[in-house]
Amino acid sequence: MSVAAAAKPKAAVAFPAADIEACLREELLEALRDEAGLRGLPVPSSAAAAASMMIEMDSLVVVDLLCAVEPVLGFELREGLVRAGGYGSVDEAVAHLMPRIEREWTRRKGGKS
């Protein structure tokens, strides 16, 4: 008589929220500085003030930035996570993207926040 081994449940991996947010913010702040430079706009010296600076961030630029967080996640993100039309600030982009990235993580890795 053979005994079938019970399948071990896949261990949930915690969503690396702090790492993802830090990476997103860094990339978005760099894009903000580039855009502000093209427009001749001054950028506040503090990261927090710059993140709340109102400046249009094109959705195509943000889609390109998503690839920076993919090595942390271990999978590719779909373009549909980014809001069509873009964002008005770094803070707005992060607030919109983080829950969507976390849902993708949970869907793919079964992780917990």
C-alpha positions in Angstrom: 0.0 0.0 0.0 1.4 3.4 -0.9 1.1 6.5 1.2 0.6 9.8 -0.6 2.6 12.6 0.9 0.4 15.5 2.0 1.1 18.6 0.1 2.6 21.2 2.3 0.8 24.6 2.2 2.8 27.3 0.5 4.2 29.6 3.2 2.9 33.2 2.9 5.6 35.7 2.3 5.2 39.2 3.8 4.7 42.0 1.3 7.9 44.2 1.4 5.9 47.4 1.7 8.7 49.6 3.0 11.2 48.5 0.3 8.6 48.9 -2.4 7.5 52.3 -1.2 11.1 53.5 -0.8 12.0 52.3 -4.3 8.9 53.9 -5.8 9.5 57.2 -4.1 13.1 57.3 -5.2 12.2 56.7 -8.8 9.2 59.1 -8.8 11.2 61.9 -7.1 13.9 61.5 -9.8 11.2 61.7 -12.5 9.7 64.8 -10.7 13.1 66.5 -10.7 13.6 65.8 -14.4 10.2 67.1 -15.3 10.6 70.2 -13.1 14.0 70.9 -14.6 12.4 70.7 -18.1 9.8 73.2 -17.0 12.2 75.5 -15.2 10.4 74.9 -11.8 12.3 74.8 -8.5 12.1 71.6 -6.5 12.0 71.8 -2.7 15.2 70.4 -1.1 13.4 68.1 1.3 12.1 64.8 -0.1 8.8 65.2 1.8 8.1 68.6 0.3 9.1 67.5 -3.1 6.8 64.5 -2.9 3.8 66.7 -2.3 4.8 69.2 -5.0 2.0 69.5 -7.6 3.5 68.6 -11.0 1.9 66.4 -13.6 3.5 63.0 -13.9 2.7 61.3 -17.2 1.3 57.7 -16.9 3.9 56.5 -19.5 6.7 57.7 -17.3 5.2 56.0 -14.3 4.8 52.8 -16.2 8.5 52.9 -17.0 9.3 53.4 -13.4 7.5 50.3 -12.3 10.3 48.2 -13.6 12.5 49.5 -10.8 10.4 47.7 -8.2 10.1 44.5 -10.1 13.5 43.1 -8.8 12.2 43.6 -5.2 8.9 41.8 -6.1 10.4 39.0 -8.2 7.8 39.4 -11.0 6.7 41.9 -13.6 4.0 44.4 -13.0 1.3 45.0 -15.6 0.9 48.5 -17.1 -2.8 48.6 -16.0 -1.7 49.3 -12.4 -0.9 52.9 -13.4 -3.8 55.3 -13.7 -4.4 56.5 -17.2 -3.6 60.2 -17.4 -0.9 60.1 -14.7 -0.6 61.7 -11.3 -0.4 65.2 -9.9 2.4 64.4 -7.4 4.7 61.7 -6.1 2.5 61.3 -3.0 -0.6 60.8 -5.2 1.2 58.2 -7.3 2.4 56.2 -4.3 -1.0 56.3 -2.6 -2.6 54.9 -5.8 0.1 52.3 -6.7 0.9 50.8 -3.3 -2.4 49.0 -2.7 -2.5 47.8 -6.3 1.1 46.4 -6.1 0.2 44.7 -2.9 -2.8 43.1 -4.5 -0.6 41.7 -7.2 1.9 40.4 -4.6 -0.9 38.7 -2.8 -2.4 37.2 -6.0 1.0 35.9 -7.1 2.7 35.0 -3.9 -0.1 34.5 -1.4 1.7 36.9 0.9 0.4 38.9 3.8 0.9 42.6 4.5 
